[in-house]
């Protein structure tokens, strides 16, 4: 299993075309999602995210009103203070709020640890979105392949799934 962020990024970027072809291969062969979810869960359980926290440095997280209230309760401050101190308006979606970024990371990241871990937003709890959730893998596999550089869990799950499905870089079993 590859856990070095530099190596994951290098390999994922070099395999961008291969991953696009793999997505097409999966679509053409109608592989079930369950084996991917099982594999991804096994990989996820073997990786300590606090060794990485790259997602907290690279991704921007939208926060709902309910998430703001949960963070406020956890921090023992008002929701208005959470909005004022820890969020920023989303330029792409009027009325939407994003967790603020400071020093190229989420405002709540301290080293590699989340200061609001118990109250983190759903997008953070669900990341890297590789295990079975309420939605099917479907179109999300495309975003997983695009984000393979970001997370050792995603990268290793995709590479493992290629092996499980018999995929080769030429797309033949």
N, C-alpha and C positions, 0 to 999 in steps of 0.2 A: 504494500500500500504506500502510495506517495503522499507525503504530508508537507513537504517543503513548498511554501507558497511560490517561491521563485521557479521551482521545477514544475509545479502544477501550471503556473501561468505559461511558461515556455512550451510545455507539451500541449496544453489546451489550444494555444494560439497556432501551433504547428498542425493541429488536427482539426481546424475549423472546417475545411472542406470535407474531410472524412466524416465529421459529425453531421454535417448537412446531408451527406449521402446516407449515413446511418439512419437519420430520421425518415428519409424516403424509403429505405429498406424496411423499416418497422411498419410504415404505412402499407406498403405493398404486401407484406407477409402477415399482417394482422396478429402480431404477437400479443399475448395477454399481458396486462400490466402487473398482475400480482407478483410474478417472479422479480420484476424490477423493484417493487416496493419492499419485498423481503430482503433482497440483496442490499438495497439502500439502508434499510433499518440496521442490518448487521454492520455495515460500514460506519454508519452514524454512531453506533454504540461503541465502536473502537477508536473514535477520534475525540480528543478533548478540545472542544471549541475555544476554551480559554487560552489555549496555546496559539491561537490564530486571531480570532476576532476581526478578520478581514471584512466580513459582511458589515460590521459596525463602522468600518472605515470607508467602505465603497458604496453602500446603498443608502438611499434616502427613504425614510419611513413616514407614511401618512398616518395621522392619528385621528381617530374618531372622537366624537364628544364623549362617548363612554370610556374610551382609553384615557382621555384627559382627566376624567373624573376618577378613574382607578389610580392613575399616577398621583393625582392630588391627594387622594386618601392615603396612599402609601407614604408620600412625603409630608403629610399632615399640613398641607397648605391648600389654599382655595384653587378651584379650577381656573379662575381668572389669572392667578399667579403662574400656574403651569403654562398657560397660553402665552403670557407675557414673557416669562423667563426662559422657556424651553422649546417654544415652537416658532415657526416662521410661516408666512403665507405661502401657499403653493401657487407659483406664477402660472402654471399650466391649468390649474383647476380652481376657478374662483370659489372662495368660501372654504376651501380645503386647507388644513394645517399640516405641516411637516415637522418632525422632530428637527430641531436646529442642529447644524453642524458647527463644531468648533475645533480648530486645529486639525482639520481634515478627518474628523470622526464625529460620531453621534455625541451630542452634548452630555449624554449619560455614560459614556465610556470612560473608565478610569483604568489606565493600563490596558489590560485585556478583559476587564471585568465590567459588567453592567451594574451600575449603581441602583437601578430599579428593576432588577431581574425578576422579582416576584410580581411586579406590576407592568412588565414590558408589554408593548402592543402585540396584537395577534400576529401581525406580519413577522415580528421578531420571534415569537414563540414557535411559529410554523416553519421558519427558515431552517433548512434549505429547500423545503417543499418537495422532498423526494419520497416521503412515505405516504401511505394511503390517507387521503383526506376526503372531504365531502365532494370534491370535484374529481373528475377523471384526469389522468395524466395528459391525454389528448394534446391540445395546443401548448400546454405547459412544457412538454418535452422540448419544444423548440427553444423556449427561454432557458431551460436547464442547459441545453447544449451551448447556448450563447454565454451562459454564466459559468461554464466549466472552469474557466480561469480563476474565478473568484473564490472557490471553495473546494478544499480537498475532498469533502464528502461527495459533492456533485461530480467532480472529475472522476473519482474512483468508482462511483456507482455507474456512470456512463460506460467507462472502460470495462467494468465487470459485466454489464448487460450486453455489451458487444460480444464478449466471450460466451455468455449463456445462450445467446441467440445464434451463435455460429457465424456472426458477421466477420468478414475480412475487409480490408481496405478496398478490395475490388467488389465488395457487396455479395460475394458468393459464399455459400456454405460448403 
